[in-house]
Amino acid sequence: MAVVMSLRWDGVRPEQYDAVRDRVGWEDDRPDGAVLHVAWFEGGALHVTDVWESPAQFEEFFGNRILPAVEETGLAGEPEVVVTPLHRRFVAPGVSGAA
């Protein structure tokens, strides 16, 4: 069952997010089950919305790849994570790739 993962992590700055992204390399080595990743910063927090093929695939990626990189970069605190079933997904024609 596909799911939407919503994350808010207070105090995370763009350069910290980029350091974790560089260590994990999810744009070059796509994790199994990852469909979509969107990240932004607002109100002193990192916000992420992902779509995953299953909650188990997200949990495996987070535990095995994200958490070690978070520990290496010394990020403080813990994210608020909500995982909910995906009802519908639409991808506009011609949209692809990372940026």
Secondary structure, DSSP 8 states (H G I E B T S, - for coil): --EEEEEEEET--HHHHHHHHHHH-TTTS--TTEEEEEEEEETTEEEEEEEES-HHHHHHHIIIIIHHHHHHHT--S--EEEEEE-------TT--S--
